[in-house]
Amino acid sequence: MVRRLLGAIVRASLMVILVATPSVLVPGVSAEGGQVVAILALAAAALTMFEYATPYPSIVEFRNAPPFNRIRFLSLFASILCLSIIARSQTDPSIAVEFLTSIGILIGQAIDFPYSPVHAVVSLLPADASFADLVQLRAFAGMSYLISLVSIAVFLIALRLSNWPFFRSENFNLWVNLPTFSPTRSGDIVRRLKRDARWNIALGFLLPFVTPIIVVETAALFGAFQTIETQTLIWTVAAWAFLPASLFMRGIAMLRVARMVSTVRERNGVPARNGQPVTA
C-alpha cells in the first residue's frame, strides 16, 4: 500500500513537471496563462494520483506492465522539452539552445519532402507567413517526429530484450492492464486483440497525414488559418507526433498480449477463460 502510494505521488509530480514545462521555459507567458497551466497541471496530477493509488483500474492501460507507459511518458516529455527549448532561440541565443535549434532545423529540412508528415504540417502555415515562423514550425515538426520514431524503436528493443508483458515475472491481468478492452464480450479474445491491434497500427500510420488535412479543412470553415501562440503550437505539434507513436506501441503491445494468450492456451491444452489472469 505504501509503495503504491509513493509511486502514485512520484507519477503525479512528473505530470506536473510535464504540463508546466512549456510555461516555465517559453518566455512571454501571461498571468492568466500561468493560472490555466497551474489548473491543468493539478488536474493531471490528481487524475494520475487517483489512477495509481488504487489497485482498481480506470482508463490508463498497461499500468502494471512496464515499460510501456514509461516510454510513452519519456517520449512526450522529451518532445515537449525539446520544443520548448527551441522556442527560446529567438530570446535566448545560448549555445545549448542554438545547438538544439540547429539540430531541429536540420532534421526538419531532411524530413520535409513532398507527401511526408512534416511537409503536411509545414503546409498548414498561410502563404504570407514569415520565414521565422516557417523555420520554427519545421524544426518543431522534425524534432517531435524524430522523437516519436525513436520511442517506437526503443519500445521494440525493450520487447526484444525482455519477456514483456511478464516484465516482473508476475501475473498479467487483462482487466487491470486493458480496462477499456472488455474480454467478456462475444467472440474469441485472441482474434479481437489482433483485430484491435491492426486497427491501432493502421490509424497510427495514417494519423500524421490525416490530422493536418482535418486542421486545414476546419480552418477553411471558420476563416483563414492564423498563427497560434507558441505554447499552443508546442502542445499541438507534440500531440501530432505523440498520438500516432502511442497508437503504434499500443497495437504492438496488443499483438504481444494476443500471442501470449495463444501460447498459454497451447501450453495448457484448453481455452483460457476470458479475463482470467494469465501466468507465464
Order of alpha helices (4+ residues) and beta strands (2+ residues): alpha-alpha-alpha-alpha-alpha-alpha-alpha-alpha-alpha
